[in-house]
Amino acid sequence: MIITCDNCNARYNINESVIKKNETSVRCSKCKNVFVVRKQVSQSSVESNPAINNDSVVIDGIDTADRHHSAKIISVCNQKGGVAKTTTSLNLGVSLSLLKKRVLIIDFDIQANLSLLMGYKDAKSFFEVIQSKDVGIAEYIVKTQSNVWLLPSNSKMALLSKTHIQNENFEYLLRDKLKVIADYFDYIIIDTPPSGDFYTLNALLASNLAIIPTPCEYLSMQGVAHIANMIKVIRDKSAHELDYRISITMFEANDTASRVVLKKLKDEYNEHVFTTMIEKDSKVRESQIVHKPTIFYDKESRAGRQYYNLAKEIIALN
């Protein structure tokens, strides 16, 4: 165990077993300053015992004393693939960070595309969080840039549902782990796979808000209906407070079918449709090739500016 004198910054490596109580006073041999040393507590102990103070949680780049009100947790989900869930998770998270919000993005998709875009291919994931006996979730969170953190995914995430779906309360695995770290972020954004199963259910039950991205296509509307119905069942059966909003993505204003579907979505879901729409923009695909959020790749891009405006709209919901 490494301890540091709070007066002269001298460092000492001591055996933790000599600290008989939770804290004890020691004297620096260099400057003679007396300071308090606290016994280190593993985060896994914190997670299993809520009575332990959360100050023992250590997240890369965050002062343990710098805690917020509990984060707004947002699931980005749609049963259909190819609707810009990952693009939305990344660009929305970065846009919120540019608005001075501290953001954790969780890649909860077994495809791990978000982790790839952010430069963390094959990094440890939520699967390792659950499997670990001694290390808690904070140890797997990496700081990627100013005000943006990531909990990556990898191929082992596919084993998570197979390992735990038969267990009691399997649907609360993510929620229970996030309780330990929620106070350190303003927003937590969860990117989910194109399904309505184990992963999406865990994400929704951990969240306050679901964002359902959809292009204005007929088949994508069915995915919206599936998630909206799933949210209704969750609210009815678990009394979990969960709101949702629909985000129009890859919109083509000159396309007749797009305008027709947009009207149907607004007629059916009304106030649940975000005002800000994300237009189809080649800069999004280009930015993915170079592993950059769209607004960093081209700050004048339509989609980049629209995700920034969407972030403002989300902040206004609070």
C-alpha positions as CSV (number, residue, x, y, z in Angstrom):
1,M,0.0,0.0,0.0
2,I,1.4,3.4,-1.1
3,I,0.9,6.4,1.3
4,T,1.8,10.0,0.7
5,C,2.6,12.7,3.2
6,D,0.1,15.5,2.7
7,N,2.8,18.1,3.7
8,C,6.0,17.2,1.8
9,N,4.6,14.5,-0.6
10,A,7.1,11.9,0.5
11,R,5.8,8.4,-0.5
12,Y,6.1,5.2,1.6
13,N,5.2,1.6,0.8
14,I,3.7,0.0,3.9
15,N,2.1,-3.3,4.7
16,E,-1.6,-2.6,5.0
17,S,-1.8,-5.2,7.8
18,V,-0.1,-2.8,10.2
19,I,-3.2,-0.5,10.0
20,K,-5.4,-2.2,12.6
21,K,-8.3,0.2,12.3
22,N,-10.0,1.8,9.4
23,E,-7.7,4.8,9.9
24,T,-4.7,5.6,11.9
25,S,-2.2,8.5,12.4
26,V,1.4,8.2,11.1
27,R,4.4,10.5,11.2
28,C,6.5,11.4,8.1
29,S,10.1,10.5,8.8
30,K,11.3,13.4,6.5
31,C,9.3,16.4,7.7
32,K,7.8,15.0,10.9
33,N,4.3,15.9,9.8
34,V,1.5,13.7,11.3
35,F,-1.2,12.7,8.9
36,V,-4.1,10.2,8.7
37,V,-3.8,6.9,6.7
38,R,-7.0,5.1,5.8
39,K,-7.3,1.4,5.1
40,Q,-8.0,0.8,1.4
41,V,-11.3,-0.8,0.6
42,S,-11.8,-2.8,-2.7
43,Q,-14.7,-1.5,-4.8
44,S,-16.2,-5.0,-4.9
45,S,-16.7,-4.6,-1.2
46,V,-18.4,-1.3,-1.7
47,E,-20.7,-2.8,-4.3
48,S,-21.7,-5.6,-2.1
49,N,-22.1,-3.4,1.0
50,P,-23.9,-0.1,0.4
51,A,-23.1,0.9,4.0
52,I,-19.5,1.5,3.0
53,N,-18.7,5.1,1.9
54,N,-18.5,5.6,-1.8
55,D,-15.4,7.8,-1.4
56,S,-13.4,4.6,-1.9
57,V,-14.4,4.4,-5.5
58,V,-11.5,5.4,-7.8
59,I,-12.3,6.4,-11.5
60,D,-9.5,7.4,-13.8
61,G,-9.3,11.2,-14.1
62,I,-12.0,12.0,-11.4
63,D,-11.3,13.3,-8.0
64,T,-13.1,11.1,-5.5
65,A,-14.4,14.2,-3.7
66,D,-15.9,15.6,-6.9
67,R,-19.3,14.0,-6.9
68,H,-22.5,15.1,-8.7
69,H,-26.1,14.5,-8.2
70,S,-27.0,11.0,-9.5
71,A,-26.5,10.8,-13.3
72,K,-29.2,10.9,-15.8
73,I,-28.9,7.4,-17.4
74,I,-30.0,7.1,-21.0
75,S,-30.4,3.9,-23.0
76,V,-30.1,4.2,-26.8
77,C,-32.1,1.3,-28.2
78,N,-34.1,0.0,-31.1
79,Q,-34.9,-3.6,-32.0
80,K,-33.8,-2.9,-35.6
81,G,-30.2,-2.6,-36.6
82,G,-28.7,0.1,-38.8
83,V,-30.7,3.0,-37.3
84,A,-27.7,4.9,-35.9
85,K,-27.7,3.7,-32.3
86,T,-23.9,3.6,-32.0
87,T,-23.5,6.9,-33.9
88,T,-26.1,8.5,-31.6
89,S,-24.4,7.2,-28.5
90,L,-21.0,8.5,-29.5
91,N,-22.0,11.9,-30.9
92,L,-24.5,12.6,-28.2
93,G,-22.0,11.8,-25.5
94,V,-19.4,14.0,-27.0
95,S,-21.8,16.8,-27.6
96,L,-22.9,16.7,-23.9
97,S,-19.3,16.8,-22.9
98,L,-18.8,20.0,-25.0
99,L,-21.7,21.5,-23.0
100,K,-19.6,20.9,-19.9
101,K,-21.3,17.7,-18.8
102,R,-19.3,14.7,-17.5
103,V,-20.3,11.7,-19.5
104,L,-19.8,8.0,-19.2
105,I,-20.6,6.0,-22.4
106,I,-21.2,2.3,-21.9
107,D,-20.8,-0.1,-24.9
108,F,-23.4,-2.8,-24.0
109,D,-23.5,-4.3,-27.5
110,I,-21.8,-7.6,-28.1
111,Q,-20.6,-6.2,-31.6
112,A,-18.4,-3.7,-29.7
113,N,-18.6,-1.2,-32.6
114,L,-18.7,1.8,-30.2
115,S,-15.5,0.6,-28.5
116,L,-13.8,0.2,-31.9
117,L,-14.8,3.7,-32.9
118,M,-13.3,5.1,-29.7
119,G,-10.1,3.1,-30.1
120,Y,-10.7,0.4,-27.4
121,K,-11.0,-2.8,-29.4
122,D,-10.7,-5.9,-27.2
123,A,-10.6,-3.9,-24.0
124,K,-12.2,-5.4,-20.9
125,S,-16.0,-5.1,-20.7
126,F,-19.0,-5.4,-18.4
127,F,-18.6,-9.2,-18.7
128,E,-15.3,-8.9,-16.8
129,V,-16.9,-6.6,-14.3
130,I,-19.5,-9.3,-13.5
131,Q,-16.9,-12.1,-13.4
132,S,-14.5,-10.3,-11.2
133,K,-14.5,-11.1,-7.5
134,D,-12.0,-8.4,-6.4
135,V,-12.3,-5.5,-8.8
136,G,-15.3,-3.3,-9.2
137,I,-16.8,-1.5,-12.2
138,A,-14.8,1.7,-11.7
139,E,-11.5,-0.2,-12.5
140,Y,-12.8,-0.9,-16.0
141,I,-13.8,2.6,-16.9
142,V,-11.3,4.5,-19.1
143,K,-11.0,8.2,-19.7
144,T,-11.0,8.8,-23.5
145,Q,-10.9,12.6,-23.7
146,S,-12.0,15.7,-21.8
147,N,-15.2,14.9,-19.9
148,V,-15.8,11.6,-21.7
149,W,-15.3,8.1,-20.2
150,L,-16.0,4.7,-21.7
151,L,-16.8,1.2,-20.4
152,P,-15.9,-0.8,-23.4
153,S,-17.3,-4.0,-24.9
154,N,-15.7,-7.1,-26.4
155,S,-16.6,-10.5,-27.8
156,K,-17.0,-12.0,-24.3
157,M,-20.1,-9.9,-23.8
158,A,-22.0,-12.6,-25.8
159,L,-21.4,-14.9,-22.8
160,L,-23.1,-12.6,-20.4
161,S,-26.7,-13.5,-21.2
162,K,-25.8,-17.3,-21.5
163,T,-24.2,-17.2,-18.1
164,H,-26.8,-15.1,-16.2
165,I,-30.2,-15.3,-17.9
166,Q,-31.4,-18.1,-15.7
167,N,-30.4,-16.3,-12.5
168,E,-32.9,-14.5,-10.3
169,N,-33.0,-10.7,-10.9
170,F,-30.7,-11.1,-14.0
171,E,-32.3,-8.0,-15.4
172,Y,-30.8,-5.8,-12.7
173,L,-27.1,-6.7,-13.2
174,L,-26.3,-3.3,-14.9
175,R,-28.5,-1.2,-12.6
176,D,-26.9,-2.6,-9.5
177,K,-23.3,-1.9,-10.7
178,L,-24.1,1.6,-11.8
179,K,-25.3,2.6,-8.4
180,V,-21.7,2.7,-7.2
181,I,-20.5,5.2,-9.8
182,A,-23.7,7.2,-10.8
183,D,-22.8,10.1,-8.5
184,Y,-19.6,10.8,-10.4
185,F,-21.2,11.6,-13.8
186,D,-23.9,14.0,-15.2
187,Y,-24.9,11.6,-17.9
188,I,-24.5,7.9,-18.5
189,I,-25.3,6.7,-22.1
190,I,-25.8,3.0,-22.8
191,D,-25.4,1.7,-26.4
192,T,-27.4,-1.4,-26.8
193,P,-27.6,-4.2,-29.4
194,P,-30.4,-4.5,-32.0
195,S,-32.7,-6.6,-29.9
196,G,-35.2,-6.5,-27.1
197,D,-33.7,-9.2,-25.0
198,F,-31.3,-9.6,-22.0
199,Y,-29.1,-6.6,-22.9
200,T,-31.8,-4.1,-23.8
201,L,-33.8,-5.1,-20.7
202,N,-30.8,-4.6,-18.4
203,A,-30.2,-1.2,-20.0
204,L,-33.8,0.0,-19.7
205,L,-34.1,-1.0,-16.1
206,A,-30.9,0.9,-15.3
207,S,-32.1,4.1,-17.1
208,N,-34.3,7.1,-16.5
209,L,-34.7,7.8,-20.3
210,A,-34.7,5.8,-23.4
211,I,-33.7,7.3,-26.8
212,I,-35.1,5.4,-29.8
213,P,-33.2,6.3,-32.9
214,T,-35.0,5.7,-36.2
215,P,-34.7,6.7,-39.8
216,C,-38.0,7.5,-41.5
217,E,-38.4,4.0,-42.9
218,Y,-41.4,1.7,-42.5
219,L,-39.5,-1.3,-41.0
220,S,-37.7,1.0,-38.5
221,M,-41.1,2.1,-37.2
222,Q,-41.8,-1.4,-36.1
223,G,-38.6,-1.3,-34.0
224,V,-39.8,1.9,-32.4
225,A,-43.2,0.3,-31.5
226,H,-41.4,-2.7,-30.0
227,I,-39.3,-0.6,-27.7
228,A,-42.2,1.7,-26.8
229,N,-44.3,-1.3,-25.8
230,M,-41.4,-2.8,-23.9
231,I,-41.1,0.4,-21.9
232,K,-44.8,0.4,-21.1
233,V,-44.6,-3.2,-19.8
234,I,-41.6,-2.2,-17.7
235,R,-43.4,0.8,-16.2
236,D,-46.6,-1.2,-15.5
237,K,-44.9,-4.3,-14.0
238,S,-41.9,-2.9,-12.1
239,A,-43.1,0.6,-11.3
240,H,-39.8,1.8,-12.8
241,E,-39.9,5.5,-13.9
242,L,-38.7,5.5,-17.4
243,D,-39.5,8.1,-20.1
244,Y,-38.6,7.8,-23.8
245,R,-38.0,10.0,-26.8
246,I,-37.7,9.2,-30.5
247,S,-34.7,10.6,-32.4
248,I,-35.1,10.9,-36.1
249,T,-31.8,9.9,-37.8
250,M,-30.5,10.0,-41.4
251,F,-33.4,12.1,-42.4
252,E,-33.8,13.1,-46.1
253,A,-36.1,16.1,-46.4
254,N,-36.5,15.7,-50.2
255,D,-37.6,12.1,-50.0
256,T,-41.4,11.6,-50.1
257,A,-41.4,8.4,-48.1
258,S,-39.3,10.0,-45.4
259,R,-41.8,12.8,-45.0
260,V,-44.7,10.4,-44.9
261,V,-43.1,8.2,-42.2
262,L,-42.1,11.3,-40.2
263,K,-45.7,12.5,-40.1
264,K,-46.9,9.0,-39.0
265,L,-44.3,9.0,-36.2
266,K,-45.3,12.5,-35.0
267,D,-49.0,11.7,-35.2
268,E,-48.5,8.5,-33.1
269,Y,-45.9,9.5,-30.6
270,N,-46.5,13.3,-30.5
271,E,-44.4,14.9,-27.7
272,H,-42.2,11.8,-27.5
273,V,-40.5,12.8,-30.8
274,F,-37.4,15.1,-30.4
275,T,-37.7,18.4,-32.2
276,T,-34.1,18.1,-33.4
277,M,-33.6,15.8,-36.4
278,I,-30.3,14.3,-37.6
279,E,-30.0,14.6,-41.4
280,K,-28.3,12.2,-43.6
281,D,-24.7,13.4,-43.8
282,S,-21.7,11.8,-45.5
283,K,-19.5,13.3,-42.8
284,V,-20.8,10.8,-40.4
285,R,-19.4,7.8,-42.4
286,E,-16.2,9.7,-43.1
287,S,-15.7,10.4,-39.4
288,Q,-16.1,6.8,-38.5
289,I,-13.2,5.8,-40.8
290,V,-10.8,8.0,-38.9
291,H,-12.4,7.1,-35.5
292,K,-13.6,10.6,-34.6
293,P,-16.9,12.0,-33.4
294,T,-18.5,13.8,-36.4
295,I,-18.3,17.2,-34.7
296,F,-14.5,16.8,-34.2
297,Y,-14.0,15.5,-37.7
298,D,-15.9,18.5,-39.2
299,K,-17.3,21.1,-36.8
300,E,-19.4,22.5,-39.6
301,S,-21.0,19.2,-40.6
302,R,-24.8,19.2,-40.5
303,A,-25.1,16.0,-38.4
304,G,-22.4,17.2,-36.0
305,R,-24.2,20.5,-35.3
306,Q,-27.5,18.6,-35.0
307,Y,-26.2,16.2,-32.4
308,Y,-25.0,19.2,-30.5
309,N,-28.5,20.7,-30.6
310,L,-30.0,17.4,-29.6
311,A,-27.7,17.4,-26.5
312,K,-29.1,20.8,-25.6
313,E,-32.6,19.5,-26.0
314,I,-31.8,16.6,-23.7
315,I,-30.4,18.9,-21.0
316,A,-33.6,20.9,-21.2
317,L,-35.6,17.8,-20.3
318,N,-34.1,17.8,-16.7
